[in-house]
Amino acid sequence: MLWAAAGGDLGVLRDTLEFDETSLAKAGAALERLPANVRPDYGTPDKLLTMLIAGNVPLESAQWVASQVRSENEVTEFVRLRDAQGATRQVYLTLHRDAAGWRLHVPDSAVEGIMQGLTKPMAQ
């Protein structure tokens, strides 16, 4: 997932993400608020979220810190990310396994933060 986000491989990234219905509804509403000529660039709510997530992964390097196995189908990974300027942050990633394999669960709180980026004015 991190490799796909850093490399801009949106198809692979989208296949690794898991969104709940509330998050998809929020993304759908945001998509409807975009200018009509821009909406086709994003397509669907999950594609919009995938593009925004890819843009929010400042990845120069990732270092695995720890894992917490919650069940045979859920694990939390603690990862330290470093951006190109050297700033680091530690994140936790909750992964769920379904019939298609392991997917990163993107919590609604993360989606809200990402969606706020759409409402900020762009720098001129």
MOPAC internal coordinates of N, CA, C and O (Angstrom, degrees):
PM7 1SCF
backbone

  N    0.0000 0     0.00 0     0.00 0    0    0    0
  C    1.4413 1     0.00 0     0.00 0    1    0    0
  C    1.5222 1   110.30 1     0.00 0    2    1    0
  O    1.2310 1   120.02 1   131.66 1    3    2    1
  N    1.3312 1   117.57 1   -48.34 1    3    2    1
  C    1.4652 1   119.81 1   179.59 1    5    3    2
  C    1.5212 1   111.37 1   -64.35 1    6    5    3
  O    1.2310 1   120.37 1   140.76 1    7    6    5
  N    1.3316 1   116.90 1   -39.24 1    7    6    5
  C    1.4617 1   120.95 1   178.22 1    9    7    6
  C    1.5276 1   109.87 1   -61.50 1   10    9    7
  O    1.2310 1   120.22 1   134.45 1   11   10    9
  N    1.3303 1   117.19 1   -45.55 1   11   10    9
  C    1.4644 1   121.11 1  -179.21 1   13   11   10
  C    1.5239 1   110.84 1   -64.46 1   14   13   11
  O    1.2310 1   120.08 1   138.65 1   15   14   13
  N    1.3342 1   117.46 1   -41.35 1   15   14   13
  C    1.4647 1   120.61 1   179.42 1   17   15   14
  C    1.5247 1   110.72 1   -64.77 1   18   17   15
  O    1.2310 1   120.49 1   133.13 1   19   18   17
  N    1.3245 1   116.68 1   -46.87 1   19   18   17
  C    1.4660 1   120.30 1  -178.80 1   21   19   18
  C    1.5223 1   111.73 1   -66.10 1   22   21   19
  O    1.2310 1   120.40 1   146.58 1   23   22   21
  N    1.3328 1   116.84 1   -33.42 1   23   22   21
  C    1.4593 1   121.31 1  -178.56 1   25   23   22
  C    1.5139 1   114.31 1   -89.04 1   26   25   23
  O    1.2310 1   120.39 1   176.28 1   27   26   25
  N    1.3283 1   116.86 1    -3.72 1   27   26   25
  C    1.4642 1   120.27 1   179.30 1   29   27   26
  C    1.5087 1   114.47 1    74.20 1   30   29   27
  O    1.2310 1   119.64 1  -159.52 1   31   30   29
  N    1.3294 1   118.29 1    20.48 1   31   30   29
  C    1.4649 1   121.20 1   178.19 1   33   31   30
  C    1.5275 1   108.59 1   -85.85 1   34   33   31
  O    1.2310 1   121.06 1   -95.99 1   35   34   33
  N    1.3297 1   115.58 1    84.01 1   35   34   33
  C    1.4562 1   121.38 1  -172.26 1   37   35   34
  C    1.5164 1   113.38 1   -65.46 1   38   37   35
  O    1.2310 1   119.61 1   147.51 1   39   38   37
  N    1.3215 1   118.36 1   -32.49 1   39   38   37
  C    1.4661 1   120.95 1   178.55 1   41   39   38
  C    1.5139 1   111.54 1   -64.29 1   42   41   39
  O    1.2310 1   120.77 1   132.59 1   43   42   41
  N    1.3190 1   116.14 1   -47.41 1   43   42   41
  C    1.4654 1   120.71 1   178.32 1   45   43   42
  C    1.5261 1   109.84 1   -65.67 1   46   45   43
  O    1.2310 1   120.45 1   136.67 1   47   46   45
  N    1.3237 1   116.75 1   -43.33 1   47   46   45
  C    1.4554 1   120.32 1   179.60 1   49   47   46
  C    1.5253 1   110.60 1   -59.35 1   50   49   47
  O    1.2310 1   119.95 1   131.77 1   51   50   49
  N    1.3250 1   117.71 1   -48.23 1   51   50   49
  C    1.4639 1   121.39 1  -178.64 1   53   51   50
  C    1.5276 1   110.73 1   -59.34 1   54   53   51
  O    1.2310 1   119.97 1   143.35 1   55   54   53
  N    1.3282 1   117.66 1   -36.65 1   55   54   53
  C    1.4671 1   121.08 1   179.96 1   57   55   54
  C    1.5237 1   112.73 1   -70.04 1   58   57   55
  O    1.2310 1   119.82 1   164.27 1   59   58   57
  N    1.3312 1   117.96 1   -15.73 1   59   58   57
  C    1.4606 1   120.83 1  -179.17 1   61   59   58
  C    1.5222 1   112.87 1   -98.58 1   62   61   59
  O    1.2310 1   119.83 1   173.82 1   63   62   61
  N    1.3287 1   117.92 1    -6.18 1   63   62   61
  C    1.4611 1   121.69 1  -175.16 1   65   63   62
  C    1.5228 1   111.92 1  -100.06 1   66   65   63
  O    1.2310 1   121.55 1   -30.02 1   67   66   65
  N    1.3302 1   114.64 1   149.98 1   67   66   65
  C    1.4607 1   122.20 1   177.75 1   69   67   66
  C    1.5272 1   107.63 1  -129.62 1   70   69   67
  O    1.2310 1   120.60 1   -58.90 1   71   70   69
  N    1.3302 1   116.45 1   121.10 1   71   70   69
  C    1.4575 1   122.36 1   179.20 1   73   71   70
  C    1.5198 1   109.10 1  -114.78 1   74   73   71
  O    1.2310 1   120.53 1   -32.36 1   75   74   73
  N    1.3384 1   116.58 1   147.64 1   75   74   73
  C    1.4563 1   118.14 1   173.52 1   77   75   74
  C    1.5294 1   109.60 1   -88.98 1   78   77   75
  O    1.2310 1   120.94 1   -10.36 1   79   78   77
  N    1.3147 1   115.81 1   169.64 1   79   78   77
  C    1.4685 1   120.77 1  -175.75 1   81   79   78
  C    1.5308 1   112.49 1   -62.26 1   82   81   79
  O    1.2310 1   120.12 1   144.47 1   83   82   81
  N    1.3323 1   117.38 1   -35.53 1   83   82   81
  C    1.4670 1   120.57 1   178.94 1   85   83   82
  C    1.5235 1   110.37 1   -62.47 1   86   85   83
  O    1.2310 1   120.48 1   135.66 1   87   86   85
  N    1.3183 1   116.69 1   -44.34 1   87   86   85
  C    1.4645 1   121.14 1   179.42 1   89   87   86
  C    1.5200 1   111.32 1   -63.51 1   90   89   87
  O    1.2310 1   120.69 1   136.66 1   91   90   89
  N    1.3206 1   116.29 1   -43.34 1   91   90   89
  C    1.4654 1   119.50 1   179.46 1   93   91   90
  C    1.5249 1   111.16 1   -65.25 1   94   93   91
  O    1.2310 1   120.25 1   144.13 1   95   94   93
  N    1.3328 1   117.13 1   -35.87 1   95   94   93
  C    1.4688 1   120.22 1   177.91 1   97   95   94
  C    1.5268 1   110.62 1   -65.91 1   98   97   95
  O    1.2310 1   120.26 1   138.42 1   99   98   97
  N    1.3363 1   117.11 1   -41.58 1   99   98   97
  C    1.4695 1   120.49 1   177.73 1  101   99   98
  C    1.5269 1   111.02 1   -63.45 1  102  101   99
  O    1.2310 1   120.65 1   138.24 1  103  102  101
  N    1.3103 1   116.35 1   -41.76 1  103  102  101
  C    1.4635 1   120.08 1   178.75 1  105  103  102
  C    1.5221 1   110.38 1   -66.37 1  106  105  103
  O    1.2310 1   120.48 1   141.35 1  107  106  105
  N    1.3266 1   116.69 1   -38.65 1  107  106  105
  C    1.4670 1   120.33 1   177.26 1  109  107  106
  C    1.5177 1   111.69 1   -62.26 1  110  109  107
  O    1.2310 1   120.57 1   138.60 1  111  110  109
  N    1.3345 1   116.51 1   -41.40 1  111  110  109
  C    1.4674 1   120.31 1   178.12 1  113  111  110
  C    1.5281 1   110.49 1   -65.69 1  114  113  111
  O    1.2310 1   120.12 1   139.73 1  115  114  113
  N    1.3236 1   117.37 1   -40.27 1  115  114  113
  C    1.4633 1   120.61 1   177.62 1  117  115  114
  C    1.5210 1   110.84 1   -64.49 1  118  117  115
  O    1.2310 1   120.90 1   141.04 1  119  118  117
  N    1.3110 1   115.88 1   -38.96 1  119  118  117
  C    1.4631 1   121.05 1   178.88 1  121  119  118
  C    1.5256 1   110.36 1   -61.50 1  122  121  119
  O    1.2310 1   120.51 1   139.95 1  123  122  121
  N    1.3226 1   116.63 1   -40.05 1  123  122  121
  C    1.4694 1   121.07 1   179.42 1  125  123  122
  C    1.5280 1   112.10 1   -67.08 1  126  125  123
  O    1.2310 1   120.14 1   153.66 1  127  126  125
  N    1.3205 1   117.34 1   -26.34 1  127  126  125
  C    1.4678 1   121.07 1   179.89 1  129  127  126
  C    1.5212 1   112.76 1   -81.35 1  130  129  127
  O    1.2310 1   120.19 1   165.50 1  131  130  129
  N    1.3282 1   117.25 1   -14.50 1  131  130  129
  C    1.4612 1   119.98 1   178.82 1  133  131  130
  C    1.5165 1   110.47 1   -72.10 1  134  133  131
  O    1.2310 1   120.19 1   -26.71 1  135  134  133
  N    1.3230 1   117.24 1   153.29 1  135  134  133
  C    1.4627 1   119.58 1   176.85 1  137  135  134
  C    1.5354 1   110.64 1   -57.19 1  138  137  135
  O    1.2310 1   120.73 1   -36.63 1  139  138  137
  N    1.3220 1   116.21 1   143.37 1  139  138  137
  C    1.4661 1   121.87 1  -175.94 1  141  139  138
  C    1.5256 1   112.46 1   -55.96 1  142  141  139
  O    1.2310 1   120.16 1   145.25 1  143  142  141
  N    1.3138 1   117.30 1   -34.75 1  143  142  141
  C    1.4654 1   119.48 1  -177.96 1  145  143  142
  C    1.5346 1   112.64 1   -74.38 1  146  145  143
  O    1.2310 1   119.86 1   165.77 1  147  146  145
  N    1.3392 1   117.87 1   -14.23 1  147  146  145
  C    1.4645 1   122.33 1  -179.06 1  149  147  146
  C    1.5339 1   111.60 1   -96.96 1  150  149  147
  O    1.2310 1   120.20 1   149.95 1  151  150  149
  N    1.3300 1   117.22 1   -30.05 1  151  150  149
  C    1.4691 1   121.65 1  -175.24 1  153  151  150
  C    1.5236 1   114.35 1   -51.47 1  154  153  151
  O    1.2310 1   118.94 1   137.52 1  155  154  153
  N    1.3391 1   119.64 1   -42.48 1  155  154  153
  C    1.4702 1   118.18 1  -179.32 1  157  155  154
  C    1.5296 1   114.05 1   -61.29 1  158  157  155
  O    1.2310 1   120.06 1   156.34 1  159  158  157
  N    1.3350 1   117.49 1   -23.66 1  159  158  157
  C    1.4643 1   120.63 1   177.73 1  161  159  158
  C    1.5245 1   111.26 1   -65.03 1  162  161  159
  O    1.2310 1   120.33 1   152.34 1  163  162  161
  N    1.3248 1   116.98 1   -27.66 1  163  162  161
  C    1.4600 1   121.85 1  -176.93 1  165  163  162
  C    1.5229 1   112.31 1  -101.02 1  166  165  163
  O    1.2310 1   119.81 1   149.08 1  167  166  165
  N    1.3210 1   117.97 1   -30.92 1  167  166  165
  C    1.4528 1   122.09 1   173.93 1  169  167  166
  C    1.5079 1   115.58 1    75.46 1  170  169  167
  O    1.2310 1   120.19 1    96.10 1  171  170  169
  N    1.3165 1   117.23 1   -83.90 1  171  170  169
  C    1.4571 1   122.38 1  -173.30 1  173  171  170
  C    1.5304 1   109.75 1  -121.99 1  174  173  171
  O    1.2310 1   120.29 1   -18.60 1  175  174  173
  N    1.3328 1   117.05 1   161.40 1  175  174  173
  C    1.4688 1   118.93 1   178.88 1  177  175  174
  C    1.5338 1   113.32 1   -55.84 1  178  177  175
  O    1.2310 1   119.78 1   138.29 1  179  178  177
  N    1.3328 1   118.03 1   -41.71 1  179  178  177
  C    1.4615 1   118.83 1  -179.25 1  181  179  178
  C    1.5279 1   111.55 1   -68.93 1  182  181  179
  O    1.2310 1   120.14 1   147.39 1  183  182  181
  N    1.3208 1   117.34 1   -32.61 1  183  182  181
  C    1.4653 1   120.08 1   177.08 1  185  183  182
  C    1.5296 1   110.46 1   -69.70 1  186  185  183
  O    1.2310 1   120.26 1   139.49 1  187  186  185
  N    1.3245 1   117.11 1   -40.51 1  187  186  185
  C    1.4684 1   121.29 1   176.26 1  189  187  186
  C    1.5281 1   110.04 1   -59.30 1  190  189  187
  O    1.2310 1   120.20 1   131.14 1  191  190  189
  N    1.3304 1   117.22 1   -48.86 1  191  190  189
  C    1.4604 1   120.82 1   179.89 1  193  191  190
  C    1.5194 1   111.40 1   -62.04 1  194  193  191
  O    1.2310 1   120.28 1   139.78 1  195  194  193
  N    1.3221 1   117.08 1   -40.22 1  195  194  193
  C    1.4621 1   120.83 1   179.60 1  197  195  194
  C    1.5233 1   110.57 1   -61.74 1  198  197  195
  O    1.2310 1   120.17 1   135.47 1  199  198  197
  N    1.3235 1   117.28 1   -44.53 1  199  198  197
  C    1.4655 1   120.78 1   179.84 1  201  199  198
  C    1.5292 1   110.98 1   -63.83 1  202  201  199
  O    1.2310 1   120.53 1   139.22 1  203  202  201
  N    1.3195 1   116.59 1   -40.78 1  203  202  201
  C    1.4632 1   120.12 1   179.83 1  205  203  202
  C    1.5272 1   111.21 1   -68.64 1  206  205  203
  O    1.2310 1   120.32 1   141.25 1  207  206  205
  N    1.3163 1   117.00 1   -38.75 1  207  206  205
  C    1.4654 1   120.40 1   177.82 1  209  207  206
  C    1.5226 1   110.14 1   -64.48 1  210  209  207
  O    1.2310 1   120.31 1   136.02 1  211  210  209
  N    1.3227 1   117.02 1   -43.98 1  211  210  209
  C    1.4707 1   120.24 1   179.25 1  213  211  210
  C    1.5270 1   110.60 1   -58.19 1  214  213  211
  O    1.2310 1   120.57 1   142.32 1  215  214  213
  N    1.3185 1   116.52 1   -37.68 1  215  214  213
  C    1.4596 1   120.72 1   179.44 1  217  215  214
  C    1.5161 1   113.78 1   -75.07 1  218  217  215
  O    1.2310 1   120.02 1   167.29 1  219  218  217
  N    1.3315 1   117.56 1   -12.71 1  219  218  217
  C    1.4582 1   121.90 1  -178.33 1  221  219  218
  C    1.5204 1   113.34 1  -105.17 1  222  221  219
  O    1.2310 1   120.33 1  -167.72 1  223  222  221
  N    1.3212 1   116.97 1    12.28 1  223  222  221
  C    1.4626 1   120.31 1   178.64 1  225  223  222
  C    1.5264 1   107.33 1  -107.89 1  226  225  223
  O    1.2310 1   120.76 1   -90.56 1  227  226  225
  N    1.3551 1   116.16 1    89.44 1  227  226  225
  C    1.4692 1   119.71 1  -179.95 1  229  227  226
  C    1.5201 1   109.46 1   -79.18 1  230  229  227
  O    1.2310 1   120.58 1   -94.76 1  231  230  229
  N    1.3083 1   116.49 1    85.24 1  231  230  229
  C    1.4515 1   119.32 1  -168.14 1  233  231  230
  C    1.5191 1   112.90 1  -111.35 1  234  233  231
  O    1.2310 1   121.49 1   -71.44 1  235  234  233
  N    1.3067 1   114.75 1   108.56 1  235  234  233
  C    1.4585 1   121.45 1   167.63 1  237  235  234
  C    1.5212 1   107.38 1   -96.89 1  238  237  235
  O    1.2310 1   121.58 1   140.15 1  239  238  237
  N    1.3408 1   114.57 1   -39.85 1  239  238  237
  C    1.4579 1   119.45 1   175.82 1  241  239  238
  C    1.5186 1   109.29 1  -155.33 1  242  241  239
  O    1.2310 1   121.09 1   -21.26 1  243  242  241
  N    1.3075 1   115.53 1   158.74 1  243  242  241
  C    1.4598 1   122.65 1   176.45 1  245  243  242
  C    1.5166 1   107.64 1  -131.02 1  246  245  243
  O    1.2310 1   120.94 1   -43.48 1  247  246  245
  N    1.3102 1   115.81 1   136.52 1  247  246  245
  C    1.4595 1   121.06 1   178.65 1  249  247  246
  C    1.5228 1   108.03 1  -125.70 1  250  249  247
  O    1.2310 1   121.12 1   -58.05 1  251  250  249
  N    1.3276 1   115.47 1   121.95 1  251  250  249
  C    1.4493 1   120.47 1   176.52 1  253  251  250
  C    1.5186 1   107.81 1   -68.40 1  254  253  251
  O    1.2310 1   120.37 1   -46.06 1  255  254  253
  N    1.3326 1   116.89 1   133.94 1  255  254  253
  C    1.4539 1   121.61 1  -179.25 1  257  255  254
  C    1.5287 1   110.36 1  -107.48 1  258  257  255
  O    1.2310 1   120.35 1   130.66 1  259  258  257
  N    1.3355 1   116.93 1   -49.34 1  259  258  257
  C    1.4642 1   120.44 1  -177.72 1  261  259  258
  C    1.5167 1   109.76 1  -165.38 1  262  261  259
  O    1.2310 1   121.37 1   -15.90 1  263  262  261
  N    1.3294 1   114.98 1   164.10 1  263  262  261
  C    1.4648 1   122.38 1   174.70 1  265  263  262
  C    1.5142 1   108.81 1  -127.71 1  266  265  263
  O    1.2310 1   121.50 1   -32.05 1  267  266  265
  N    1.3208 1   114.73 1   147.95 1  267  266  265
  C    1.4543 1   120.49 1   172.78 1  269  267  266
  C    1.5253 1   107.28 1  -129.56 1  270  269  267
  O    1.2310 1   120.65 1   -67.90 1  271  270  269
  N    1.3310 1   116.36 1   112.10 1  271  270  269
  C    1.4580 1   121.10 1   179.26 1  273  271  270
  C    1.5205 1   107.82 1   -82.61 1  274  273  271
  O    1.2310 1   120.85 1   -62.06 1  275  274  273
  N    1.3115 1   115.97 1   117.94 1  275  274  273
  C    1.4648 1   120.98 1  -179.64 1  277  275  274
  C    1.5262 1   111.19 1   -93.09 1  278  277  275
  O    1.2310 1   120.64 1   146.02 1  279  278  277
  N    1.3206 1   116.39 1   -33.98 1  279  278  277
  C    1.4677 1   122.68 1   175.80 1  281  279  278
  C    1.5217 1   106.52 1  -163.75 1  282  281  279
  O    1.2310 1   120.33 1    -0.08 1  283  282  281
  N    1.3182 1   116.97 1   179.92 1  283  282  281
  C    1.4675 1   118.86 1   179.22 1  285  283  282
  C    1.5258 1   111.97 1   -67.72 1  286  285  283
  O    1.2310 1   120.17 1   165.00 1  287  286  285
  N    1.3373 1   117.27 1   -15.00 1  287  286  285
  C    1.4619 1   121.18 1  -179.24 1  289  287  286
  C    1.5289 1   113.56 1  -117.40 1  290  289  287
  O    1.2310 1   120.17 1  -169.37 1  291  290  289
  N    1.3199 1   117.28 1    10.63 1  291  290  289
  C    1.4651 1   119.63 1   178.81 1  293  291  290
  C    1.5230 1   109.92 1  -148.03 1  294  293  291
  O    1.2310 1   121.35 1   -47.33 1  295  294  293
  N    1.3172 1   115.03 1   132.67 1  295  294  293
  C    1.4643 1   121.40 1   177.68 1  297  295  294
  C    1.5318 1   108.10 1  -143.15 1  298  297  295
  O    1.2310 1   121.28 1   -33.15 1  299  298  297
  N    1.3186 1   115.17 1   146.85 1  299  298  297
  C    1.4623 1   120.76 1   174.85 1  301  299  298
  C    1.5216 1   107.43 1  -112.44 1  302  301  299
  O    1.2310 1   121.10 1   -52.70 1  303  302  301
  N    1.3243 1   115.50 1   127.30 1  303  302  301
  C    1.4604 1   122.51 1   178.30 1  305  303  302
  C    1.5287 1   108.15 1  -108.16 1  306  305  303
  O    1.2310 1   121.03 1   -47.24 1  307  306  305
  N    1.3204 1   115.64 1   132.76 1  307  306  305
  C    1.4641 1   121.81 1   176.06 1  309  307  306
  C    1.5272 1   106.80 1  -103.67 1  310  309  307
  O    1.2310 1   121.21 1   -56.50 1  311  310  309
  N    1.3372 1   115.30 1   123.50 1  311  310  309
  C    1.4631 1   121.57 1  -172.07 1  313  311  310
  C    1.5253 1   108.95 1  -131.67 1  314  313  311
  O    1.2310 1   120.85 1   -39.60 1  315  314  313
  N    1.3285 1   115.98 1   140.40 1  315  314  313
  C    1.4726 1   121.53 1   173.94 1  317  315  314
  C    1.5243 1   107.43 1  -103.61 1  318  317  315
  O    1.2310 1   120.87 1   -58.04 1  319  318  317
  N    1.3312 1   115.94 1   121.96 1  319  318  317
  C    1.4660 1   122.32 1   179.65 1  321  319  318
  C    1.5195 1   109.41 1  -104.20 1  322  321  319
  O    1.2310 1   121.17 1   -37.38 1  323  322  321
  N    1.3248 1   115.36 1   142.62 1  323  322  321
  C    1.4677 1   120.86 1   176.15 1  325  323  322
  C    1.5146 1   107.90 1  -126.62 1  326  325  323
  O    1.2310 1   120.47 1   -48.92 1  327  326  325
  N    1.3424 1   116.71 1   131.08 1  327  326  325
  C    1.4614 1   119.94 1   178.49 1  329  327  326
  C    1.5228 1   110.36 1   -91.29 1  330  329  327
  O    1.2310 1   120.35 1    -1.54 1  331  330  329
  N    1.3182 1   116.94 1   178.46 1  331  330  329
  C    1.4695 1   122.39 1  -175.32 1  333  331  330
  C    1.5284 1   112.34 1   -63.93 1  334  333  331
  O    1.2310 1   119.68 1   156.44 1  335  334  333
  N    1.3341 1   118.22 1   -23.56 1  335  334  333
  C    1.4613 1   121.53 1   178.83 1  337  335  334
  C    1.5305 1   112.20 1   -87.64 1  338  337  335
  O    1.2310 1   120.18 1   177.23 1  339  338  337
  N    1.3334 1   117.26 1    -2.77 1  339  338  337
  C    1.4549 1   121.72 1   178.31 1  341  339  338
  C    1.5150 1   115.12 1    94.39 1  342  341  339
  O    1.2310 1   120.13 1   176.87 1  343  342  341
  N    1.3149 1   117.36 1    -3.13 1  343  342  341
  C    1.4665 1   120.24 1   178.50 1  345  343  342
  C    1.5299 1   108.83 1   -71.04 1  346  345  343
  O    1.2310 1   121.00 1   -42.04 1  347  346  345
  N    1.3267 1   115.70 1   137.96 1  347  346  345
  C    1.4622 1   119.96 1   179.80 1  349  347  346
  C    1.5170 1   110.29 1  -117.72 1  350  349  347
  O    1.2310 1   121.68 1   -25.11 1  351  350  349
  N    1.3134 1   114.39 1   154.89 1  351  350  349
  C    1.4568 1   121.23 1   171.70 1  353  351  350
  C    1.5170 1   107.43 1  -150.50 1  354  353  351
  O    1.2310 1   121.55 1   -32.91 1  355  354  353
  N    1.3099 1   114.63 1   147.09 1  355  354  353
  C    1.4585 1   119.81 1   177.76 1  357  355  354
  C    1.5136 1   108.35 1  -102.01 1  358  357  355
  O    1.2310 1   120.74 1   -46.75 1  359  358  357
  N    1.3061 1   116.18 1   133.25 1  359  358  357
  C    1.4585 1   121.93 1   179.47 1  361  359  358
  C    1.5223 1   108.70 1  -127.13 1  362  361  359
  O    1.2310 1   121.38 1   -21.03 1  363  362  361
  N    1.3087 1   114.96 1   158.97 1  363  362  361
  C    1.4530 1   118.32 1   171.77 1  365  363  362
  C    1.5153 1   107.75 1  -118.96 1  366  365  363
  O    1.2310 1   121.14 1   -39.49 1  367  366  365
  N    1.2995 1   115.42 1   140.51 1  367  366  365
  C    1.4530 1   122.72 1  -176.57 1  369  367  366
  C    1.5235 1   108.23 1  -121.76 1  370  369  367
  O    1.2310 1   120.52 1   -58.69 1  371  370  369
  N    1.3302 1   116.60 1   121.31 1  371  370  369
  C    1.4513 1   121.10 1   177.80 1  373  371  370
  C    1.5160 1   108.55 1   -95.54 1  374  373  371
  O    1.2310 1   121.06 1   -57.72 1  375  374  373
  N    1.3154 1   115.57 1   122.28 1  375  374  373
  C    1.4592 1   122.11 1  -178.62 1  377  375  374
  C    1.5227 1   109.78 1  -110.99 1  378  377  375
  O    1.2310 1   121.14 1   -43.47 1  379  378  377
  N    1.3395 1   115.43 1   136.53 1  379  378  377
  C    1.4651 1   122.09 1   176.11 1  381  379  378
  C    1.5200 1   108.53 1  -118.64 1  382  381  379
  O    1.2310 1   120.85 1   -36.16 1  383  382  381
  N    1.3078 1   115.97 1   143.84 1  383  382  381
  C    1.4621 1   120.41 1   175.40 1  385  383  382
  C    1.5219 1   108.10 1  -103.54 1  386  385  383
  O    1.2310 1   121.39 1   -49.95 1  387  386  385
  N    1.3456 1   114.94 1   130.05 1  387  386  385
  C    1.4603 1   120.93 1   173.48 1  389  387  386
  C    1.5246 1   107.52 1  -128.32 1  390  389  387
  O    1.2310 1   120.39 1    12.82 1  391  390  389
  N    1.3075 1   116.86 1  -167.18 1  391  390  389
  C    1.4704 1   120.65 1  -176.46 1  393  391  390
  C    1.5268 1   112.34 1   -60.72 1  394  393  391
  O    1.2310 1   120.18 1   152.72 1  395  394  393
  N    1.3466 1   117.27 1   -27.28 1  395  394  393
  C    1.4653 1   121.21 1  -178.56 1  397  395  394
  C    1.5227 1   112.64 1   -87.98 1  398  397  395
  O    1.2310 1   119.81 1   171.07 1  399  398  397
  N    1.3235 1   117.98 1    -8.93 1  399  398  397
  C    1.4595 1   121.17 1  -178.84 1  401  399  398
  C    1.5129 1   111.17 1   122.15 1  402  401  399
  O    1.2310 1   120.86 1    19.08 1  403  402  401
  N    1.3277 1   115.95 1  -160.92 1  403  402  401
  C    1.4581 1   121.77 1  -178.79 1  405  403  402
  C    1.5163 1   110.86 1   -82.23 1  406  405  403
  O    1.2310 1   120.88 1   -43.18 1  407  406  405
  N    1.3364 1   115.92 1   136.82 1  407  406  405
  C    1.4663 1   122.49 1   178.70 1  409  407  406
  C    1.5245 1   109.42 1  -133.54 1  410  409  407
  O    1.2310 1   121.66 1   -35.17 1  411  410  409
  N    1.3211 1   114.42 1   144.83 1  411  410  409
  C    1.4547 1   120.82 1   176.25 1  413  411  410
  C    1.5172 1   108.63 1   -82.56 1  414  413  411
  O    1.2310 1   120.76 1   -58.55 1  415  414  413
  N    1.3234 1   116.16 1   121.45 1  415  414  413
  C    1.4670 1   120.17 1   176.30 1  417  415  414
  C    1.5274 1   108.13 1   -79.72 1  418  417  415
  O    1.2310 1   120.67 1   -57.35 1  419  418  417
  N    1.3248 1   116.33 1   122.65 1  419  418  417
  C    1.4615 1   121.89 1   178.15 1  421  419  418
  C    1.5309 1   106.22 1   -98.51 1  422  421  419
  O    1.2310 1   120.04 1   -72.13 1  423  422  421
  N    1.3484 1   117.53 1   107.87 1  423  422  421
  C    1.4620 1   119.43 1  -176.44 1  425  423  422
  C    1.5168 1   112.09 1   -67.79 1  426  425  423
  O    1.2310 1   121.52 1   -25.12 1  427  426  425
  N    1.3243 1   114.70 1   154.88 1  427  426  425
  C    1.4509 1   120.57 1  -179.69 1  429  427  426
  C    1.5264 1   111.35 1   -57.60 1  430  429  427
  O    1.2310 1   119.60 1   144.95 1  431  430  429
  N    1.3230 1   118.36 1   -35.05 1  431  430  429
  C    1.4700 1   121.20 1   179.39 1  433  431  430
  C    1.5289 1   110.94 1   -62.69 1  434  433  431
  O    1.2310 1   120.20 1   142.12 1  435  434  433
  N    1.3311 1   117.22 1   -37.88 1  435  434  433
  C    1.4650 1   120.69 1   177.23 1  437  435  434
  C    1.5201 1   110.54 1   -68.10 1  438  437  435
  O    1.2310 1   120.68 1   139.88 1  439  438  437
  N    1.3300 1   116.30 1   -40.12 1  439  438  437
  C    1.4681 1   120.34 1   178.47 1  441  439  438
  C    1.5209 1   110.11 1   -62.46 1  442  441  439
  O    1.2310 1   120.22 1   138.52 1  443  442  441
  N    1.3330 1   117.18 1   -41.48 1  443  442  441
  C    1.4680 1   119.93 1   178.60 1  445  443  442
  C    1.5259 1   111.00 1   -59.74 1  446  445  443
  O    1.2310 1   120.19 1   136.34 1  447  446  445
  N    1.3213 1   117.24 1   -43.66 1  447  446  445
  C    1.4571 1   120.69 1   178.48 1  449  447  446
  C    1.5149 1   112.23 1   -63.39 1  450  449  447
  O    1.2310 1   120.88 1   138.06 1  451  450  449
  N    1.3121 1   115.93 1   -41.94 1  451  450  449
  C    1.4652 1   120.85 1   178.86 1  453  451  450
  C    1.5241 1   110.49 1   -65.28 1  454  453  451
  O    1.2310 1   120.74 1   138.47 1  455  454  453
  N    1.3319 1   116.20 1   -41.53 1  455  454  453
  C    1.4598 1   120.28 1  -177.92 1  457  455  454
  C    1.5287 1   111.63 1   -67.61 1  458  457  455
  O    1.2310 1   120.00 1   151.11 1  459  458  457
  N    1.3305 1   117.61 1   -28.89 1  459  458  457
  C    1.4642 1   120.18 1   177.14 1  461  459  458
  C    1.5181 1   111.07 1   -61.51 1  462  461  459
  O    1.2310 1   120.45 1   150.82 1  463  462  461
  N    1.3225 1   116.75 1   -29.18 1  463  462  461
  C    1.4578 1   120.69 1   177.12 1  465  463  462
  C    1.5113 1   112.34 1   -62.72 1  466  465  463
  O    1.2310 1   120.15 1   153.04 1  467  466  465
  N    1.3197 1   117.31 1   -26.96 1  467  466  465
  C    1.4653 1   120.67 1   178.27 1  469  467  466
  C    1.5162 1   111.70 1   -71.81 1  470  469  467
  O    1.2310 1   120.17 1   152.80 1  471  470  469
  N    1.3269 1   117.29 1   -27.20 1  471  470  469
  C    1.4664 1   119.68 1  -175.56 1  473  471  470
  C    1.5201 1   112.37 1   -90.29 1  474  473  471
  O    1.2310 1   120.02 1   168.52 1  475  474  473
  N    1.3411 1   117.56 1   -11.48 1  475  474  473
  C    1.4758 1   119.75 1   178.71 1  477  475  474
  C    1.5196 1   109.28 1   -76.62 1  478  477  475
  O    1.2310 1   120.37 1   -40.94 1  479  478  477
  N    1.3293 1   116.91 1   139.06 1  479  478  477
  C    1.4671 1   118.91 1   177.48 1  481  479  478
  C    1.5250 1   111.08 1   -65.43 1  482  481  479
  O    1.2310 1   120.90 1   -35.97 1  483  482  481
  N    1.3138 1   115.88 1   144.03 1  483  482  481
  C    1.4495 1   121.11 1   177.88 1  485  483  482
  C    1.5189 1   110.12 1   -77.62 1  486  485  483
  O    1.2310 1   120.84 1   -35.13 1  487  486  485
  N    1.3267 1   116.01 1   144.87 1  487  486  485
  C    1.4730 1   120.78 1   177.37 1  489  487  486
  C    1.5176 1   109.25 1   -67.53 1  490  489  487
  O    1.2310 1   121.04 1   -40.73 1  491  490  489
  N    1.3023 1   115.61 1   139.27 1  491  490  489
  C    1.4777 1   120.60 1  -179.78 1  493  491  490
  C    1.5002 1   110.21 1   -82.61 1  494  493  491
  O    1.2310 1   120.10 1   180.00 1  495  494  493

